[in-house]
């Protein structure tokens, strides 16, 4: 249609005017040609023709001939511009016929995959764990990833703590109820399901870049996403990328453009370690979270965070990272199907078990002397030096301090710990470990004592004494807490630390609690003199969060007692919150009620000094009844 319009509006008048310059000789003809030229320029450029008055027509034949020649030159230049425009339109049509799209264009079919998400969020209160904070309304973006399973992809931080979720398709006015079916908080990826049939009429499904198999491309959905390996769907640097979403400031869809600036390991918000991320210079604002990022109309990533301290620096979850989480979800579907023997629909939220980690601290081997000391005598020998092996991680029992890791899955590791991969880019070797499913294995070629050996390492999710997120049924449905003698005990989590103020929580929270975040420190003794039990013996940390004043806890209701972790109950090391509860129940069941012997003795520590609490079971129970009624704590 654009081509035909161009022929009628532009080319045909050009031909007529071209002939007219040779035949018009009367003075009024020059004015007519000037007027036609002005009208024609207005049609092509979209501008407004000049409003200045036309000068009196020339009467001198020589001047008239000069004007005609000048006009002919202008028309020739204008005709050349139109030929270029026609060629551009034809090229676009040919590109579209071949399955491509112009860089500056997002097809309507792609926009039909995008939805706006409305969530009502009531976050848990880690200080008053029996309560939730005031509900707030947030919005974000999602996109259809699987029509067959009726699934929408988005970010965990958009819907992870939501009590209600609704979605609205692009171009629609009606909202539909959605429910969360999968949460992978460690990579900020989540899946929603919409059951209403009306939502799925004429909806489109997103297409992922990097899907090698034609069969999988036709099948689409999660099957296509799950097929992506650790090096798939990674865009080239400077590739044009478009982010589609619903940022704050309007109700309609927004499309921003930029280029890929960097592909590197990136911190994912509250996660305890880094994953591969794509940095772009397209604007990503509040509300864009969960929206697709496109290269040539195919999804290469999901918008999830921006760098506050800089302008126009946004980050995408690469499709290959989302694929790792999606494969875990598909395995859960399969296991549920086998167990239920029915249609594989998820009956409850599935939580991602986490990403594998080699679980070591390593040092670069860029110093020549250090290289020779550790057996790297040839120039082509490269690798990184193992300085620490963390407990309850993949490397425990396999790697040793002093090992030089030279290869991962056959790929050479440079002295800085990176691996050569796509288009001369380099990435940390840990990316390929993190892309390995927990329970599977990966291979490391190491140099140990001058001898080269290949180790098969079982992939494990790294253990963290402080859960780095609270997106699970254990924390979303009800935070763990116990009231005993008016003292409120809870579990140390990242959410508890964030109560000291985000983003300054690390500087504001007690040092002995933030120190638990560092595995090398917590592998040793919790107290320098060794009087506290090793943290490595524990599965979680129990904290005295506050003391609700009552006669039974007189002397304990002070800041000296609160925010310490529980080391022992009646001399037994507390291994977890569940173990703490069991020890209290056992102590109360065996209570003797002697005046000079406490039924329950609780040893509290802050890593450098211990404090002791002594309580009797019966008075503590009576106090709890009064205190819980006074503070509205559920029984």
C-alpha positions as CSV (number, residue, x, y, z in Angstrom):
1,X,0.0,0.0,0.0
2,X,2.8,2.4,0.9
3,X,4.5,1.7,-2.5
4,X,1.3,2.3,-4.5
5,X,0.6,5.5,-2.6
6,X,4.1,6.7,-3.4
7,X,3.6,6.1,-7.1
8,X,0.4,8.0,-7.2
9,X,1.3,10.9,-4.9
10,X,5.0,11.4,-5.8
11,X,6.2,9.7,-9.0
12,X,3.3,10.5,-11.3
13,X,3.4,14.3,-10.5
14,X,7.2,14.2,-11.0
15,X,6.8,12.8,-14.5
16,X,4.2,15.4,-15.4
17,X,6.3,18.2,-14.0
18,X,9.4,16.9,-15.8
19,X,7.7,17.2,-19.1
20,X,6.1,20.5,-18.2
21,X,9.5,22.2,-17.7
22,X,10.2,21.7,-21.4
23,X,6.9,23.1,-22.7
24,X,5.7,25.8,-20.3
25,X,6.9,29.2,-21.5
26,X,4.3,31.6,-20.2
27,X,5.2,33.7,-17.1
28,X,2.4,32.1,-15.1
29,X,3.8,28.7,-15.7
30,X,6.9,29.4,-13.6
31,X,4.7,30.3,-10.6
32,X,2.7,27.2,-11.1
33,X,5.7,25.0,-11.2
34,X,7.1,26.6,-8.0
35,X,3.8,26.0,-6.3
36,X,3.7,22.4,-7.4
37,X,7.2,21.9,-6.1
38,X,6.3,23.4,-2.8
39,X,3.3,21.1,-2.5
40,X,5.4,18.1,-3.5
41,X,8.0,18.8,-0.9
42,X,5.3,19.1,1.7
43,X,3.9,15.7,0.8
44,X,7.3,13.9,1.0
45,X,8.7,15.5,4.1
46,X,5.5,15.9,6.1
47,X,6.2,19.6,6.5
48,X,4.2,22.7,5.8
49,X,4.8,24.5,2.4
50,X,6.3,28.0,2.7
51,X,3.8,30.7,3.5
52,X,5.7,33.5,2.0
53,X,4.1,35.3,-0.9
54,X,5.1,34.2,-4.4
55,X,7.3,36.9,-6.1
56,X,6.0,38.5,-9.3
57,X,6.7,36.2,-12.3
58,X,9.7,37.1,-14.4
59,X,9.0,38.5,-17.9
60,X,12.6,38.4,-19.3
61,X,12.9,35.2,-21.5
62,X,16.5,34.7,-20.3
63,X,15.6,34.9,-16.6
64,X,12.6,32.6,-17.3
65,X,14.8,30.0,-18.9
66,X,17.3,30.2,-16.0
67,X,14.4,29.6,-13.6
68,X,13.2,26.7,-15.6
69,X,16.7,25.1,-15.6
70,X,17.0,25.6,-11.8
71,X,13.6,24.0,-11.2
72,X,14.6,21.1,-13.5
73,X,17.7,20.5,-11.3
74,X,15.7,20.6,-8.1
75,X,13.2,18.1,-9.6
76,X,16.1,15.8,-10.6
77,X,17.4,15.8,-7.1
78,X,14.0,15.2,-5.7
79,X,13.4,12.3,-8.1
80,X,16.7,10.8,-6.8
81,X,15.5,11.0,-3.2
82,X,12.3,9.3,-4.2
83,X,14.1,6.5,-6.0
84,X,16.1,5.9,-2.8
85,X,12.9,5.9,-0.8
86,X,11.3,3.4,-3.1
87,X,14.4,1.1,-2.9
88,X,14.2,1.3,0.9
89,X,10.5,0.3,0.9
90,X,11.2,-2.6,-1.5
91,X,14.1,-3.8,0.7
92,X,11.8,-3.8,3.7
93,X,9.2,-5.8,1.9
94,X,11.7,-8.3,0.7
95,X,13.1,-8.6,4.2
96,X,9.7,-9.2,5.7
97,X,8.9,-11.8,3.0
98,X,12.1,-13.6,4.0
99,X,11.0,-13.7,7.7
100,X,13.0,-10.7,8.9
101,X,11.9,-7.3,10.3
102,X,13.6,-3.9,10.3
103,X,15.7,-3.1,13.3
104,X,13.4,-0.2,14.1
105,X,10.2,-2.2,14.1
106,X,8.5,-4.4,16.7
107,X,5.7,-6.4,14.9
108,X,2.2,-6.4,16.4
109,X,2.5,-10.2,16.8
110,X,5.3,-9.6,19.3
111,X,3.4,-6.9,21.2
112,X,0.5,-9.4,21.6
113,X,2.8,-11.6,23.8
114,X,3.2,-8.8,26.4
115,X,1.0,-8.3,29.5
116,X,0.9,-5.8,32.3
117,X,0.9,-7.3,35.7
118,X,-0.9,-5.9,38.7
119,X,0.1,-7.3,42.1
120,X,-1.1,-6.6,45.6
121,X,1.9,-7.3,47.9
122,X,1.9,-7.8,51.7
123,X,5.5,-8.5,52.6
124,X,6.4,-10.5,55.7
125,X,7.4,-8.6,58.8
126,X,10.6,-10.2,60.1
127,X,10.6,-8.1,63.3
128,X,7.0,-9.0,64.1
129,X,6.9,-12.3,62.3
130,X,3.3,-13.0,63.2
131,X,2.2,-10.0,61.1
132,X,2.5,-8.8,57.5
133,X,3.4,-5.3,56.5
134,X,0.8,-2.9,54.9
135,X,-0.3,-4.0,51.5
136,X,1.1,-2.1,48.5
137,X,0.1,-2.2,44.9
138,X,2.9,-2.8,42.4
139,X,2.9,-3.3,38.6
140,X,5.3,-5.0,36.2
141,X,5.5,-6.7,32.9
142,X,5.3,-10.3,31.7
143,X,5.1,-12.1,28.4
144,X,3.6,-15.4,27.2
145,X,6.1,-18.2,27.0
146,X,3.8,-21.2,26.7
147,X,0.3,-21.2,25.3
148,X,-0.3,-24.9,25.8
149,X,0.5,-24.7,29.5
150,X,-1.0,-21.2,29.8
151,X,2.2,-19.7,31.2
152,X,3.5,-16.2,31.5
153,X,7.1,-15.3,32.4
154,X,8.1,-12.4,34.7
155,X,10.4,-11.4,37.6
156,X,10.2,-12.9,41.0
157,X,10.5,-9.5,42.6
158,X,7.3,-8.4,40.8
159,X,5.0,-11.2,42.1
160,X,7.1,-13.2,44.7
161,X,5.3,-11.8,47.8
162,X,2.0,-11.0,46.1
163,X,-1.3,-11.9,47.8
164,X,-3.3,-11.2,44.5
165,X,-2.2,-11.0,40.9
166,X,-4.0,-9.8,37.8
167,X,-2.8,-9.4,34.2
168,X,-3.9,-7.3,31.2
169,X,-3.0,-8.0,27.7
170,X,-1.6,-5.3,25.4
171,X,-4.5,-3.6,23.7
172,X,-7.1,-5.0,26.0
173,X,-9.1,-3.3,28.8
174,X,-10.0,-6.3,30.9
175,X,-7.9,-7.9,33.6
176,X,-7.6,-11.6,34.3
177,X,-6.7,-13.4,37.5
178,X,-3.3,-15.1,37.5
179,X,-1.6,-17.4,40.0
180,X,2.1,-18.1,40.7
181,X,3.3,-21.6,39.7
182,X,7.1,-21.2,39.7
183,X,9.6,-19.0,41.6
184,X,13.4,-19.0,40.9
185,X,14.4,-16.1,43.2
186,X,18.1,-16.7,42.7
187,X,17.8,-15.6,39.1
188,X,14.7,-13.4,39.5
189,X,12.6,-15.6,37.2
190,X,9.0,-16.6,37.8
191,X,6.1,-18.2,35.9
192,X,2.4,-17.3,36.2
193,X,-0.6,-19.3,35.0
194,X,-3.9,-17.8,33.7
195,X,-6.8,-20.3,33.5
196,X,-9.4,-18.0,31.9
197,X,-10.1,-19.1,28.3
198,X,-10.9,-15.6,27.3
199,X,-7.4,-14.5,28.0
200,X,-5.9,-17.0,25.5
201,X,-8.0,-16.0,22.4
202,X,-5.8,-14.6,19.7
203,X,-2.8,-14.4,22.0
204,X,0.7,-14.9,20.6
205,X,3.6,-16.8,22.1
206,X,7.1,-15.3,22.4
207,X,9.9,-16.8,20.2
208,X,13.3,-17.3,21.8
209,X,16.6,-16.6,20.0
210,X,19.2,-19.4,19.7
211,X,16.8,-22.4,19.3
212,X,18.8,-24.6,17.0
213,X,16.2,-27.3,16.1
214,X,13.5,-26.4,13.6
215,X,11.3,-28.9,15.3
216,X,11.7,-27.1,18.6
217,X,11.2,-23.7,17.0
218,X,7.9,-24.9,15.6
219,X,7.0,-26.5,19.0
220,X,7.8,-23.3,20.9
221,X,6.9,-22.8,24.5
222,X,9.0,-24.0,27.4
223,X,10.4,-26.8,25.3
224,X,12.2,-24.3,23.1
225,X,13.4,-22.3,26.1
226,X,14.7,-25.4,27.9
227,X,16.8,-26.3,24.8
228,X,19.1,-23.3,25.2
229,X,22.6,-24.2,26.4
230,X,25.0,-21.9,28.3
231,X,26.3,-20.2,25.2
232,X,22.9,-19.9,23.3
233,X,21.0,-16.7,22.6
234,X,23.9,-14.5,23.7
235,X,23.7,-11.3,21.5
236,X,26.8,-9.7,19.9
237,X,28.2,-6.6,21.5
238,X,26.5,-3.5,19.9
239,X,23.6,-5.5,18.8
240,X,20.4,-3.5,18.6
241,X,18.0,-4.5,21.4
242,X,14.5,-3.4,22.3
243,X,12.9,-3.6,25.7
244,X,9.1,-3.9,25.7
245,X,7.1,-3.2,28.9
246,X,4.8,-1.1,31.0
247,X,7.0,1.4,32.9
248,X,5.5,3.9,35.3
249,X,4.2,7.1,33.8
250,X,1.5,5.6,31.5
251,X,-0.9,2.7,31.0
252,X,0.1,1.7,27.4
253,X,3.0,-0.4,26.3
254,X,6.4,1.3,25.9
255,X,9.3,0.3,23.7
256,X,12.8,1.5,24.4
257,X,15.9,0.9,22.2
258,X,19.6,0.5,22.9
259,X,22.6,-1.7,22.2
260,X,24.2,-4.5,24.1
261,X,27.1,-3.0,26.0
262,X,28.5,-5.9,27.9
263,X,28.0,-9.6,28.7
264,X,29.5,-10.5,32.1
265,X,28.8,-12.1,35.5
266,X,26.4,-9.9,37.3
267,X,25.0,-9.7,40.9
268,X,21.3,-10.6,40.9
269,X,19.9,-8.3,43.7
270,X,19.7,-10.3,46.9
271,X,21.3,-13.4,45.5
272,X,24.5,-14.6,47.3
273,X,26.5,-15.0,44.1
274,X,26.6,-13.8,40.5
275,X,25.2,-15.2,37.3
276,X,25.6,-14.3,33.7
277,X,23.9,-11.0,32.8
278,X,23.5,-8.8,29.7
279,X,24.1,-5.0,30.2
280,X,22.3,-2.7,27.8
281,X,22.0,1.1,27.5
282,X,18.2,1.0,26.8
283,X,16.1,2.6,29.5
284,X,14.7,0.1,32.0
285,X,12.5,1.8,34.6
286,X,10.1,0.7,37.3
287,X,7.4,-1.3,35.7
288,X,9.6,-2.7,32.9
289,X,10.6,-5.6,35.2
290,X,9.7,-8.9,33.6
291,X,9.4,-7.6,30.1
292,X,11.1,-9.2,27.1
293,X,14.2,-7.9,25.5
294,X,14.3,-8.5,21.8
295,X,16.9,-8.7,19.0
296,X,15.2,-9.1,15.6
297,X,11.9,-9.7,17.4
298,X,13.2,-12.7,19.3
299,X,13.7,-12.9,23.0
300,X,17.3,-12.8,24.2
301,X,16.6,-11.8,27.8
302,X,14.3,-10.5,30.5
303,X,14.6,-7.0,32.0
304,X,15.1,-7.2,35.7
305,X,17.3,-4.4,37.2
306,X,19.0,-1.1,36.5
307,X,22.1,0.6,38.0
308,X,20.8,3.5,40.1
309,X,24.2,5.3,40.3
310,X,24.3,5.6,36.5
311,X,22.0,6.6,33.7
312,X,20.7,4.2,31.1
313,X,22.5,1.1,32.4
314,X,20.1,-1.8,32.6
315,X,20.5,-5.5,33.0
316,X,18.8,-8.5,31.4
317,X,18.5,-12.1,32.6
318,X,19.9,-14.0,29.6
319,X,17.6,-16.5,28.0
320,X,20.1,-19.3,28.7
321,X,19.9,-18.5,32.5
322,X,16.1,-18.5,32.5
323,X,16.5,-21.9,30.6
324,X,18.3,-23.4,33.6
325,X,15.4,-22.5,35.9
326,X,12.8,-23.5,33.3
327,X,14.3,-27.0,33.1
328,X,13.9,-27.4,36.8
329,X,10.3,-26.4,36.5
330,X,9.7,-29.0,33.7
331,X,11.3,-31.7,35.8
332,X,8.9,-30.8,38.7
333,X,6.0,-31.1,36.2
334,X,7.2,-34.5,35.1
335,X,7.7,-35.7,38.7
336,X,4.3,-34.5,39.6
337,X,2.8,-36.2,36.6
338,X,4.4,-39.5,37.5
339,X,3.3,-39.2,41.1
340,X,-0.3,-38.2,40.4
341,X,-0.7,-40.2,37.2
342,X,-2.8,-37.3,35.9
343,X,-2.6,-34.2,33.7
344,X,0.7,-32.5,34.6
345,X,-0.7,-29.3,36.0
346,X,1.1,-27.8,39.0
347,X,-1.0,-28.0,42.1
348,X,1.3,-25.8,44.2
349,X,4.1,-23.3,43.7
350,X,7.4,-24.9,42.6
351,X,10.5,-23.3,44.1
352,X,13.8,-23.5,42.2
353,X,16.4,-25.5,44.2
354,X,19.2,-23.1,43.2
355,X,22.2,-23.0,40.9
356,X,25.2,-25.2,41.2
357,X,28.5,-23.7,42.4
358,X,32.0,-25.1,42.5
359,X,32.2,-23.7,46.1
360,X,35.8,-22.5,46.1
361,X,37.8,-19.3,46.6
362,X,40.5,-18.9,44.0
363,X,43.4,-16.7,43.1
364,X,44.5,-15.5,39.7
365,X,47.8,-16.8,38.5
366,X,49.1,-13.8,36.5
367,X,52.4,-13.6,38.4
368,X,55.2,-15.5,36.7
369,X,56.9,-16.6,39.9
370,X,53.6,-17.8,41.4
371,X,52.9,-19.8,38.2
372,X,56.2,-21.6,38.4
373,X,55.8,-22.3,42.1
374,X,52.6,-24.1,41.3
375,X,53.9,-26.1,38.3
376,X,52.8,-23.9,35.4
377,X,56.2,-23.9,33.6
378,X,55.0,-23.8,29.9
379,X,53.5,-20.6,28.5
380,X,50.5,-22.5,27.2
381,X,49.6,-23.8,30.7
382,X,47.1,-21.6,32.4
383,X,44.6,-21.8,35.3
384,X,43.6,-20.4,38.6
385,X,44.8,-21.4,42.1
386,X,42.4,-22.9,44.7
387,X,42.8,-21.0,48.0
388,X,39.7,-22.3,49.9
389,X,37.2,-25.1,49.6
390,X,33.8,-24.3,51.2
391,X,31.9,-26.9,53.2
392,X,28.7,-28.5,51.8
393,X,29.5,-27.3,48.2
394,X,30.5,-29.2,45.0
395,X,34.2,-29.0,45.6
396,X,34.2,-30.4,49.1
397,X,36.0,-33.8,49.1
398,X,37.1,-33.4,45.5
399,X,39.2,-30.3,45.2
400,X,42.1,-29.4,47.5
401,X,43.8,-26.1,48.5
402,X,46.7,-25.6,46.2
403,X,45.1,-27.3,43.1
404,X,45.4,-25.4,39.9
405,X,42.2,-25.6,37.8
406,X,43.2,-25.6,34.2
407,X,40.0,-26.7,32.3
408,X,36.3,-26.9,32.8
409,X,34.4,-29.4,30.6
410,X,37.3,-29.4,28.3
411,X,37.5,-25.6,27.9
412,X,40.8,-23.9,28.8
413,X,40.7,-21.6,31.8
414,X,43.0,-18.5,31.6
415,X,45.1,-17.2,34.5
416,X,42.3,-14.8,35.4
417,X,39.7,-17.6,35.7
418,X,37.9,-16.8,32.4
419,X,37.1,-19.0,29.4
420,X,37.1,-18.0,25.7
421,X,33.7,-18.2,24.2
422,X,31.4,-16.3,21.8
423,X,33.0,-13.8,19.4
424,X,36.2,-13.3,21.3
425,X,34.4,-12.5,24.5
426,X,35.5,-14.1,27.8
427,X,33.4,-15.2,30.7
428,X,34.1,-16.7,34.2
429,X,34.4,-20.5,34.1
430,X,31.8,-20.5,36.9
431,X,29.1,-19.7,34.3
432,X,29.4,-23.3,33.0
433,X,29.3,-24.8,36.5
434,X,26.2,-22.8,37.3
435,X,24.6,-24.0,34.1
436,X,25.0,-27.6,35.3
437,X,21.9,-29.2,36.9
438,X,22.3,-30.0,40.6
439,X,22.8,-33.7,40.8
440,X,24.6,-33.9,37.4
441,X,28.4,-33.7,37.1
442,X,31.0,-31.4,35.5
443,X,34.6,-32.1,34.7
444,X,37.6,-30.1,36.0
445,X,41.2,-30.7,34.8
446,X,43.5,-29.8,37.6
447,X,47.3,-29.7,38.3
448,X,48.0,-31.2,41.7
449,X,51.6,-31.4,42.9
450,X,52.8,-31.1,39.3
451,X,50.5,-34.0,38.2
452,X,47.6,-33.4,35.8
453,X,44.4,-35.1,36.5
454,X,40.7,-34.9,35.5
455,X,38.1,-34.8,38.3
456,X,34.4,-35.5,37.9
457,X,32.7,-33.1,40.3
458,X,29.0,-33.7,41.5
459,X,27.1,-30.4,41.0
460,X,25.6,-29.1,44.2
461,X,23.7,-26.0,45.3
462,X,25.9,-24.1,47.7
463,X,24.9,-24.2,51.3
464,X,24.2,-20.8,52.9
465,X,23.7,-20.6,56.7
466,X,21.7,-17.4,56.0
467,X,19.0,-18.0,53.3
468,X,19.7,-15.4,50.7
469,X,16.0,-15.0,49.9
470,X,12.6,-15.6,51.5
471,X,10.6,-16.6,48.5
472,X,9.5,-20.1,49.6
473,X,6.4,-21.5,51.3
474,X,8.4,-21.6,54.5
475,X,8.7,-17.9,54.5
476,X,5.8,-16.6,52.4
477,X,3.0,-18.5,54.1
478,X,4.3,-18.0,57.7
479,X,7.7,-16.8,59.0
480,X,9.1,-19.2,61.6
481,X,9.0,-17.9,65.1
482,X,8.6,-19.0,68.7
483,X,7.5,-17.1,71.8
484,X,8.9,-18.4,75.0
485,X,8.8,-16.5,78.3
486,X,7.9,-13.3,76.3
487,X,11.0,-13.7,74.2
488,X,10.5,-13.8,70.4
489,X,12.9,-16.1,68.6
490,X,13.1,-16.3,64.8
491,X,15.4,-17.6,62.0
492,X,18.2,-15.4,60.6
493,X,17.4,-14.8,57.0
494,X,18.3,-12.1,54.4
495,X,14.9,-10.7,55.0
496,X,15.7,-10.2,58.7
497,X,18.9,-8.3,57.9
498,X,17.0,-6.1,55.4
499,X,14.8,-4.9,58.2
500,X,17.8,-2.6,59.1
501,X,17.1,-0.6,56.0
502,X,17.6,-1.2,52.4
503,X,20.1,-0.4,50.9
504,X,22.1,0.4,54.1
505,X,21.3,-2.8,56.0
506,X,24.9,-4.1,55.8
507,X,26.2,-1.1,57.6
508,X,23.3,-0.9,60.1
509,X,22.8,-4.6,61.1
510,X,24.9,-6.2,63.9
511,X,28.3,-7.3,62.7
512,X,28.0,-10.8,64.2
513,X,24.9,-11.3,62.0
514,X,26.2,-9.9,58.7
515,X,29.4,-11.9,59.3
516,X,27.3,-15.1,58.9
517,X,27.0,-14.2,55.2
518,X,30.6,-15.0,54.5
519,X,31.1,-18.8,54.3
520,X,34.9,-18.8,54.9
521,X,34.3,-17.0,58.2
522,X,31.4,-19.2,59.3
523,X,33.3,-22.4,58.5
524,X,35.5,-21.6,61.5
525,X,34.3,-20.9,65.0
526,X,31.4,-18.5,65.6
527,X,33.5,-17.1,68.5
528,X,37.3,-16.4,68.3
529,X,38.1,-18.3,71.5
530,X,36.2,-21.4,70.3
531,X,33.6,-21.4,73.1
532,X,30.7,-21.2,70.6
533,X,29.9,-24.2,68.5
534,X,31.1,-24.3,64.9
535,X,28.7,-22.8,62.5
536,X,29.4,-25.6,60.1
537,X,27.4,-27.9,62.5
538,X,24.3,-25.9,61.9
539,X,21.6,-25.8,59.2
540,X,20.3,-22.4,60.2
541,X,20.7,-19.7,62.8
542,X,18.1,-18.8,65.5
543,X,18.0,-15.2,66.7
544,X,16.4,-13.6,69.7
545,X,14.7,-10.7,67.8
546,X,13.0,-9.0,70.7
547,X,11.8,-9.4,74.3
548,X,8.2,-8.4,75.1
549,X,8.4,-7.2,78.8
550,X,6.9,-9.3,81.5
551,X,7.9,-10.2,85.1
552,X,9.2,-13.6,84.0
553,X,11.8,-12.1,81.7
554,X,12.9,-9.2,84.0
555,X,16.6,-8.4,83.3
556,X,16.5,-9.8,79.8
557,X,14.5,-7.0,78.1
558,X,17.4,-5.0,77.0
559,X,19.4,-4.4,73.8
560,X,22.2,-6.4,75.3
561,X,20.2,-9.6,74.8
562,X,18.3,-8.9,71.5
563,X,19.7,-9.7,68.1
564,X,22.1,-12.4,69.5
565,X,22.0,-15.9,68.0
566,X,21.1,-18.9,70.1
567,X,24.1,-21.0,70.7
568,X,22.8,-23.7,73.1
569,X,19.7,-24.8,74.9
570,X,20.5,-26.7,78.2
571,X,24.0,-27.4,76.9
572,X,23.0,-28.8,73.5
573,X,24.1,-26.9,70.4
574,X,21.2,-25.6,68.4
575,X,21.4,-26.9,64.8
576,X,18.3,-25.3,63.3
577,X,15.1,-23.6,64.1
578,X,13.3,-26.9,64.1
579,X,15.9,-28.3,66.5
580,X,15.5,-25.3,68.8
581,X,11.8,-25.9,69.1
582,X,12.4,-29.6,69.8
583,X,14.9,-28.7,72.6
584,X,12.4,-26.3,74.2
585,X,9.6,-28.9,74.1
586,X,11.9,-31.6,75.6
587,X,13.0,-29.2,78.3
588,X,9.4,-28.3,79.2
589,X,8.3,-31.9,79.2
590,X,11.1,-32.8,81.7
591,X,10.6,-29.7,83.9
592,X,11.0,-30.4,87.6
593,X,10.0,-27.0,88.9
594,X,13.0,-26.8,91.4
595,X,13.5,-23.3,92.8
596,X,17.3,-23.5,92.4
597,X,17.4,-25.2,89.0
598,X,16.2,-23.6,85.8
599,X,14.1,-25.7,83.5
600,X,15.5,-24.0,80.4
601,X,18.9,-22.4,80.1
602,X,19.5,-20.5,76.8
603,X,23.0,-19.5,75.8
604,X,23.1,-16.4,73.6
605,X,26.2,-15.3,71.6
606,X,27.2,-12.3,69.5
607,X,30.5,-14.0,68.4
608,X,32.6,-12.3,71.1
609,X,30.6,-12.5,74.3
610,X,28.0,-14.9,75.7
611,X,24.9,-14.1,77.8
612,X,22.7,-16.6,79.6
613,X,18.9,-16.7,80.1
614,X,17.3,-19.0,82.7
615,X,13.6,-19.6,82.6
616,X,11.1,-22.0,84.2
617,X,8.6,-23.8,82.0
618,X,5.4,-23.2,83.9
619,X,5.8,-19.4,84.5
620,X,7.1,-19.0,81.0
621,X,3.9,-20.7,79.6
622,X,1.7,-18.4,81.8
623,X,3.6,-15.3,80.6
624,X,3.3,-16.4,77.0
625,X,-0.5,-16.6,77.2
626,X,-0.8,-13.0,78.6
627,X,1.9,-11.6,76.3
628,X,0.4,-13.1,73.2
629,X,-3.0,-11.9,74.0
630,X,-1.7,-8.4,74.7
631,X,0.2,-8.2,71.5
632,X,-2.3,-9.9,69.3
633,X,-0.1,-12.9,68.6
634,X,-1.9,-15.9,67.2
635,X,-1.9,-18.9,69.7
